[in-house]
Amino acid sequence: MSRKESLSNDINNISKAIHLLLVSIFGISAWGFVNYKSLGSGKISLLFIVACLLCAAEYIIIKRYKKLNKELENL
């Protein structure tokens, strides 16, 4: 497999990971919003922390995605 094909595959996999993280963040937020009365403040705080960690992971993945795209353009 050439370097260009390898980068293209990596970019596609990262795109899928970004989509999955966005769906997860939305799902956790929506679930917490709908069930906030029954969850209590402790579990809401935990959901918020999980959502923040997913956002941080998404930021790191997007940085990698941009770097790979730039490298692919330079080939």
C-alpha positions, 0 to 999 in steps of 0.5 A, a space after each residue: 500500500 502506498 503512502 497516499 493510500 495509507 493516509 487516505 485510509 487513516 483520514 477515513 478512519 478518523 472521520 468515522 471516529 469524529 462522527 462517533 464522538 459527535 453522536 456520543 456527545 449528543 446522545 449523552 447530553 440528550 439523555 441527561 437532559 431528558 432524565 435530569 430529574 431522576 438522575 440527581 446532581 451527582 450523576 449529572 456532574 458525571 455526565 458533564 465530565 464524560 461529555 467534556 472528556 469526549 470533547 477533548 478527545 474529539 479535539 485531539 482527533 480533529 488536530 490529527 485529521 488536519 495534520 494528515 490532510 495537510 500531509 496528503 495534500 503535500 504528496 
